[in-house]
Amino acid sequence: QGEYIGTINVKDKAFCSSSSFKRRWKKDGKEVNHFIADKEVWAASYVLGHTATIADMYATVFCIESNNKQELDRLAQTTEVDYTVITKEGEMIQSEGFKKITNDA
């Protein structure tokens, strides 16, 4: 909180994010989050798309697929979105389009 990884200027597009780090709680002694997936999801994603619905939907999907760069790139290309994903390990993965529009911190 209070830190940023970069800035982005948005015009005529939508920007959405999703993260497992804010919406989490303890259940049966184990930390869990709001993602319903067949694997643990600990990531944050930031997506720029043509509409807020598309950007929001893919922000969630990109968190779930955060450790699969090939799938992230495939989804980004077929849906015309750009993304940044930060994995549990702190690795930042970005689409080429997102790199071009980001002003790094």
ABEGO torsion letter per residue (X at the ends): XGBBAEBBBBBGBBBBBBBAAABBBBBGGBBBBABBBABBBBBBBBBBBABAAAAAAAAAAAAAAAABAAAAAAAAAAAGBBBBBBBAAGBBBBBAAAAAABBBX
